[in-house]
Amino acid sequence: MVQSVSSASTAASVYEATGDVKTAITVQMMQEMQKSQEIAGSIIQDAAQISQEAMAAYQAEQA
């Protein structure tokens, strides 16, 4: 009986640790996804600014 209780406790501890690891990985993935989205947003803003500046330079040449 003691072995089954011990085994159950060990199994519960392993399951909790596995759950903690999964939670930590999920949090890390979400943080990395947020950083990736911020970088993508920055790239899009930069591209829009460059396009706007290029259009202004083109229109200045045409005038």
C-alpha positions as CSV (number, residue, x, y, z in Angstrom):
1,M,0.0,0.0,0.0
2,V,2.8,2.4,0.8
3,Q,4.4,1.8,-2.6
4,S,1.2,2.7,-4.4
5,V,0.8,5.9,-2.4
6,S,4.4,6.7,-3.1
7,S,4.1,5.9,-6.7
8,A,0.9,8.0,-6.9
9,S,2.7,10.9,-5.2
10,T,5.6,10.6,-7.6
11,A,3.3,10.4,-10.6
12,A,1.5,13.5,-9.4
13,S,4.8,15.4,-8.9
14,V,5.9,14.4,-12.4
15,Y,2.6,15.5,-13.8
16,E,2.8,18.9,-12.0
17,A,6.4,19.4,-13.2
18,T,5.3,18.6,-16.7
19,G,2.4,21.0,-16.4
20,D,4.8,23.7,-15.1
21,V,7.2,23.1,-18.0
22,K,4.4,23.3,-20.5
23,T,3.2,26.5,-18.9
24,A,6.7,28.0,-19.0
25,I,7.1,27.0,-22.6
26,T,3.7,28.5,-23.5
27,V,4.5,31.8,-21.8
28,Q,7.9,32.0,-23.5
29,M,6.3,31.2,-26.9
30,M,3.7,34.0,-26.4
31,Q,6.4,36.5,-25.4
32,E,8.5,35.6,-28.5
33,M,5.4,35.9,-30.7
34,Q,4.7,39.3,-29.2
35,K,8.3,40.4,-29.9
36,S,8.0,39.0,-33.5
37,Q,4.8,41.0,-34.0
38,E,6.5,44.2,-32.7
39,I,9.4,43.6,-35.1
40,A,7.0,43.0,-38.0
41,G,5.1,46.2,-37.1
42,S,8.3,48.1,-37.0
43,I,9.4,46.8,-40.4
44,I,6.0,47.7,-41.9
45,Q,6.2,51.2,-40.5
46,D,9.7,51.6,-41.9
47,A,8.6,50.4,-45.3
48,A,5.7,52.8,-45.3
49,Q,7.9,55.7,-44.4
50,I,10.5,54.8,-47.1
51,S,7.7,54.5,-49.7
52,Q,6.3,57.8,-48.6
53,E,9.7,59.5,-48.9
54,A,10.3,57.9,-52.3
55,M,6.9,59.1,-53.5
56,A,7.7,62.6,-52.3
57,A,11.0,62.5,-54.1
58,Y,9.4,61.2,-57.3
59,Q,6.7,63.9,-57.2
60,A,9.4,66.6,-56.6
61,E,11.3,65.4,-59.7
62,Q,8.1,65.5,-61.8
63,A,7.2,69.1,-60.8
